[in-house]
Amino acid sequence: MQKPSSRCVIPVVLALLLASCGGKSSPSAASPKNDIKHEPVRPLLTAAFAGQSVAVTPITLVIAADSVSGFAALGDHAAILTWADSMIGTALTVRGPEVKWVMPAELRRIARRAPTVAPDPDRMGQAILRAKLEDVPDPLRGHLRSLMALVGGRLVLVPSALSFVQEADGQIRAELALAMADTRTGKVVWRTLAWATGSTPARALSAALDTVLPVGLGYR
C-alpha cells in the first residue's frame, strides 16, 4: 500500500492542532490563588505529528518576581535559561516520545555547521510570540524557515516566555507561554499559556507542563 505523502499529512496535522484550541485544562492543574483570570490551557496533541521532526527553540525570556528570586535555580540568568530548556525538553521527550523533537542544543549544533545560512537559535527574537499573533512576523519568520530547511521539518515549537511569582500562601505560580508555528506558511497554528502552582519553581513549572502534555490524551 502506498504511504500518504507529507502534503496529505501536514493539513491533517494542522487541523488537529487547531482543533485542540478548544481543549480544556487538565482537571489536575493547580489553580492560582489570586484573581487573575486565565483561559483554559490548550493541550498539545503530539499524536497529530508523530514521526515528524519538530524543532524546539531555546527559551530567551524568563522573569521572576523579587520574592521568588531567592531560589537557587533563579539566581543566574544564563543558568535559568538552560534549566528551563531542560525542564521543557524532558517533559516533551517523556510525554511525547512519538515525535522527533529537535532540542535547543541540537539546533545550536546545526546552526554552527552552517553559519552562513542558519540564524543563531538564541537570537532570533522568538520571545515576540508571547503576544497573540496569528502570523509569525519578519525577521523571525525568515529565521525559522532557514533553520527548518536544515533540520528537515516544518513545525517549530516556541517556548516564548516563562514567569514566576509568589502567591500569598507562599506557593510559586509558573506561567509558560508556548506557540507552534508552521514555517512554510508563517502561521501560528497553536498557542497556549500553561500555568500551575507548586512549592518550588521546578514543581510549579513541571505542573504547568503537565497541563499541556496530559498523559493519555486522545485515548480516553
C-alpha positions as CSV (number, residue, x, y, z in Angstrom):
1,M,0.0,0.0,0.0
2,Q,1.4,3.4,-0.9
3,K,2.1,5.6,2.1
4,P,0.4,9.0,2.2
5,S,2.6,11.9,1.1
6,S,3.7,14.6,3.5
7,R,1.5,17.0,1.6
8,C,-1.5,15.0,2.7
9,V,-0.4,14.5,6.2
10,I,0.5,18.1,7.1
11,P,-3.0,19.6,6.6
12,V,-4.4,16.9,8.8
13,V,-1.8,17.7,11.5
14,L,-2.6,21.4,11.3
15,A,-6.3,20.7,11.5
16,L,-5.8,18.6,14.7
17,L,-3.7,21.3,16.2
18,L,-6.2,23.9,15.5
19,A,-9.0,21.7,16.9
20,S,-7.0,21.5,20.2
21,C,-7.5,25.2,20.7
22,G,-10.9,24.3,22.1
23,G,-9.4,21.9,24.6
24,K,-10.0,22.3,28.4
25,S,-7.3,22.4,31.0
26,S,-6.4,19.2,32.9
27,P,-8.6,18.8,36.0
28,S,-5.4,18.1,38.0
29,A,-4.0,21.6,37.2
30,A,-3.4,23.7,40.3
31,S,-5.4,26.9,40.4
32,P,-3.7,30.3,41.1
33,K,-4.6,31.8,44.5
34,N,-5.4,35.2,43.1
35,D,-8.0,36.9,40.9
36,I,-6.1,36.6,37.6
37,K,-8.4,35.1,35.0
38,H,-6.7,32.6,32.7
39,E,-8.0,31.0,29.5
40,P,-8.2,27.2,29.6
41,V,-4.8,25.5,28.9
42,R,-4.9,24.1,25.4
43,P,-3.2,20.6,25.3
44,L,-0.6,19.9,22.6
45,L,-1.8,16.9,20.5
46,T,1.5,15.3,19.9
47,A,-0.1,12.2,18.2
48,A,-1.0,14.6,15.3
49,F,2.6,14.9,14.2
50,A,4.0,11.5,15.3
51,G,7.2,10.6,13.5
52,Q,7.8,14.1,12.3
53,S,10.8,16.3,13.2
54,V,9.7,19.3,15.3
55,A,12.2,21.9,16.4
56,V,12.0,23.3,19.9
57,T,13.6,26.7,20.1
58,P,15.6,27.9,23.2
59,I,13.6,30.0,25.6
60,T,15.1,33.5,25.8
61,L,12.7,35.3,28.3
62,V,12.4,34.2,31.9
63,I,11.2,36.6,34.6
64,A,11.0,36.0,38.3
65,A,9.4,38.4,40.8
66,D,11.8,39.7,43.6
67,S,10.0,37.5,46.1
68,V,11.0,34.4,44.1
69,S,14.5,35.3,43.0
70,G,16.0,33.9,46.2
71,F,15.6,30.4,44.9
72,A,19.0,29.0,43.8
73,A,17.7,28.0,40.4
74,L,16.7,31.6,39.6
75,G,19.8,33.4,40.7
76,D,21.7,33.3,37.4
77,H,20.0,34.3,34.1
78,A,22.1,32.1,31.9
79,A,21.6,29.2,34.2
80,I,17.8,29.7,34.5
81,L,17.5,29.6,30.6
82,T,19.4,26.3,30.5
83,W,17.4,24.9,33.3
84,A,14.1,25.9,31.7
85,D,15.1,24.4,28.4
86,S,16.0,21.2,30.2
87,M,12.7,21.0,32.0
88,I,10.7,21.6,28.8
89,G,12.8,19.2,26.9
90,T,12.4,16.4,29.4
91,A,8.6,16.9,29.5
92,L,8.4,16.7,25.7
93,T,10.5,13.6,25.3
94,V,8.9,11.8,28.2
95,R,5.3,12.6,27.3
96,G,5.6,12.9,23.5
97,P,8.1,10.2,22.6
98,E,6.4,9.6,19.2
99,V,7.7,13.0,18.0
100,K,11.3,13.5,16.7
101,W,11.9,16.6,18.9
102,V,15.0,18.6,17.8
103,M,16.0,20.3,21.0
104,P,17.9,23.6,21.5
105,A,21.3,22.0,21.9
106,E,20.9,20.2,18.6
107,L,19.6,23.4,16.9
108,R,22.8,25.2,18.0
109,R,25.0,22.4,16.6
110,I,23.1,22.6,13.3
111,A,23.5,26.4,13.2
112,R,27.2,26.2,13.9
113,R,27.7,23.8,11.0
114,A,26.1,26.2,8.5
115,P,26.9,29.7,9.9
116,T,26.2,31.5,6.6
117,V,22.7,30.0,6.3
118,A,21.4,29.3,9.8
119,P,20.5,32.0,12.3
120,D,21.7,31.9,15.9
121,P,18.8,29.9,17.7
122,D,19.3,32.0,20.8
123,R,19.0,35.3,18.9
124,M,16.1,35.0,16.5
125,G,13.6,37.2,18.5
126,Q,11.3,34.2,19.3
127,A,10.1,35.8,22.5
128,I,7.8,38.0,20.4
129,L,5.4,35.0,20.0
130,R,4.3,35.5,23.6
131,A,1.9,38.0,22.0
132,K,-1.3,36.7,20.5
133,L,-0.1,36.8,16.9
134,E,-1.7,34.9,14.1
135,D,1.3,35.2,11.8
136,V,5.0,35.0,12.6
137,P,6.5,38.4,11.9
138,D,9.7,39.0,10.0
139,P,12.6,38.6,10.5
140,L,11.6,35.8,12.9
141,R,9.7,34.1,10.1
142,G,12.7,34.0,7.8
143,H,15.0,32.8,10.6
144,L,12.7,29.9,11.5
145,R,12.3,28.9,7.8
146,S,16.1,28.9,7.2
147,L,16.6,26.9,10.4
148,M,14.0,24.3,9.5
149,A,15.4,23.9,6.0
150,L,18.5,22.5,7.7
151,V,16.5,20.5,10.3
152,G,14.3,18.9,7.7
153,G,10.8,19.7,9.1
154,R,8.1,22.2,9.0
155,L,6.8,22.8,12.6
156,V,8.5,24.7,15.3
157,L,7.5,24.7,19.0
158,V,8.4,28.0,20.6
159,P,8.5,28.4,24.4
160,S,8.3,32.2,24.2
161,A,8.2,33.3,27.8
162,L,8.3,32.0,31.4
163,S,7.5,33.8,34.6
164,F,7.4,33.0,38.3
165,V,5.5,34.9,41.0
166,Q,4.9,34.0,44.6
167,E,1.4,33.6,45.9
168,A,0.1,35.0,49.2
169,D,0.2,31.5,50.7
170,G,3.9,31.0,49.7
171,Q,3.2,28.8,46.7
172,I,5.0,29.7,43.4
173,R,3.0,30.2,40.3
174,A,4.7,29.4,36.9
175,E,3.3,30.7,33.7
176,L,4.7,29.4,30.4
177,A,3.7,30.8,27.0
178,L,4.0,28.3,24.1
179,A,3.3,28.7,20.4
180,M,3.7,26.3,17.4
181,A,4.4,27.8,14.0
182,D,4.2,26.4,10.5
183,T,7.4,27.7,9.0
184,R,6.2,27.3,5.4
185,T,3.1,29.4,5.8
186,G,4.3,31.6,8.6
187,K,1.1,30.9,10.6
188,V,0.8,30.3,14.3
189,V,-1.2,27.1,14.4
190,W,-1.4,26.6,18.1
191,R,-0.7,28.5,21.3
192,T,-1.4,28.4,25.0
193,L,-0.5,29.8,28.3
194,A,0.3,26.9,30.7
195,W,0.2,27.7,34.4
196,A,0.2,26.0,37.7
197,T,1.5,26.4,41.3
198,G,3.9,24.4,43.3
199,S,6.1,24.7,46.4
200,T,9.2,25.4,44.3
201,P,9.8,26.9,40.8
202,A,10.7,23.4,39.5
203,R,7.4,21.9,40.8
204,A,5.4,24.7,39.5
205,L,6.9,24.5,36.0
206,S,6.5,20.7,36.0
207,A,2.9,21.0,36.9
208,A,2.3,23.6,34.2
209,L,3.9,21.3,31.6
210,D,1.6,18.5,32.8
211,T,-1.4,20.6,31.8
212,V,-0.1,20.9,28.2
213,L,1.0,17.3,27.9
214,P,-1.5,15.2,29.9
215,V,-0.9,11.5,29.8
216,G,-3.5,9.5,27.9
217,L,-4.9,12.4,25.9
218,G,-6.8,11.1,22.9
219,Y,-7.1,7.5,24.3
220,R,-10.0,8.0,26.6
